[in-house]
Amino acid sequence: MKKKNLLFICMLLVSLSFTSCGVMFGGSKYNAKIVAKDLPNASIYVNGEKVGNGVVTNSYYRNRPLEVEIQQEGCEDYKKTYHKTFRTGNFILSAISWGIIGIGVDLGTGASYKPDHKGEASITKESDKNYTFTIEHPKCTKE
């Protein structure tokens, strides 16, 4: 009986050591709502793949930039790249609470990054996991 309890406690500690603050509170992906402002029929492409028209919602990896392109009939295609930034607070909490393992997990899964909503006015942070990207085509505002 003691061996089973000891084994259970050891397995619990090992499983807990492979999580971290970034993974628990944000995950390796975030949800992005992408809005083509004033262009409800514009085709929206993310990283070269068509994802919808006008307004789309999808999840994307935190550790990669987001390249968004909007295409509207009668207008030039417009591309914008959104870059990531470091989640400093989460990283510090991971380092304090989980040590080197937490740092490794956050960096390895990409949970230590987020869209740069402070450096890019067209990104709105709704929560740690939800962001809205509003893309305004500079030369095409009419439907």
KOLKOL-118793 format. One record per residue (C-alpha): z, y, x; residue in three letters. Coordinates in steps of 0.001 Angstrom, whole numbers, plus 500000, padded with zeros to 6 digits. Last residue first. Layout:
! KOLKOL-118793
ZYXALA
...
This chain:
! KOLKOL-118793
449326548159482094GLU
449972551320484048LYS
452164551648487136THR
449812550666489941CYS
449880552634493187LYS
453457552227494471PRO
454002548807492820HIS
457665548755491849GLU
459496545545492598ILE
462956545083491098THR
464854542235492809PHE
467934541143490852THR
470620539087492607TYR
472929536274491487ASN
475158534054493682LYS
477797536422494997ASP
477492538413491743SER
475032540866490126GLU
473855542310493443LYS
470952544663492809THR
467997544671495199ILE
465489547566494962SER
467742549830497049ALA
467390547694500179GLU
469996548125502930GLY
473019547386500742LYS
471305544549498848HIS
470323542748502066ASP
469912539277500501PRO
472730536953501573LYS
473640534894504644TYR
476572532728505795SER
475665529969503329ALA
472626529061505444GLY
473545525374505457THR
473919525098509223GLY
475543528505509671LEU
478145527916506975ASP
478777524306508072VAL
479110525259511742GLY
481501528101510984ILE
483581525835508753GLY
483722523160511485ILE
484707525747514101ILE
487747526809512118GLY
488166525932508445TRP
490521528613507102SER
490214531375509689ILE
486553530812510610ALA
485523530319506995SER
487374533487505962LEU
485631535425508750ILE
482231534083507665PHE
482888534972504037ASN
483723538533504982GLY
480712538887507298THR
478017537624504921ARG
475122538319507337PHE
471927539946506097THR
468686538564504747LYS
465321540273504569HIS
463177541102501565TYR
459447541170502257THR
457193543170499976LYS
453590542546499118LYS
451304544468496731TYR
447884543278495614ASP
445546546182494861GLU
445196547091491209CYS
442657546420488443GLY
444275543121487426GLU
447858543016488647GLN
449044540919491566GLN
452624541047492791ILE
453705539579496103GLU
457234538643497133VAL
458270537415500570GLU
461907536339500561LEU
463464535963504004PRO
465171532663504727ARG
468836531750505296ASN
469939532204501688ARG
467631529562500260TYR
466038530484496945TYR
466810529922493267SER
464474531051490476ASN
464169533715487807THR
460911535363486802VAL
459927538656485167VAL
456379539985484762GLY
454413536768485304ASN
455330533446486924GLY
456221531578490111VAL
452936531600492020LYS
453544530256495523GLU
452837532229498731GLY
456480532845499680ASN
457125534117496167VAL
454160535052493995TYR
454450537136490831ILE
451448537646488557SER
451566540982486748ALA
451576540797482953ASN
454818542739482378PRO
453886545470484887LEU
456320548390484351ASP
458613547022487090LYS
457613543572488356ALA
461072541978488003VAL
462368539159490189ILE
465627537520489107LYS
466945535687492134ALA
469565532948492054ASN
471176532188495420TYR
471029529140497652LYS
473209527657500434SER
476318527947498306GLY
478161531075497385GLY
481869530451497060PHE
482237526835498235MET
479474526903500843VAL
480557530221502300GLY
484250529304502279CYS
483710526003504059SER
483109522345503318THR
482956519445505760PHE
486699519526506505SER
487513518755502890LEU
485735515393503110SER
487628514490506295VAL
490985515467504790LEU
490342513424501634LEU
489223510408503660MET
492386510599505780CYS
494603510927502714ILE
492930507942501041PHE
493211505815504203LEU
496901506684504520LEU
497486505795500881ASN
495606502503501286LYS
497480501683504489LYS
500839502413502833LYS
500000500000500000MET
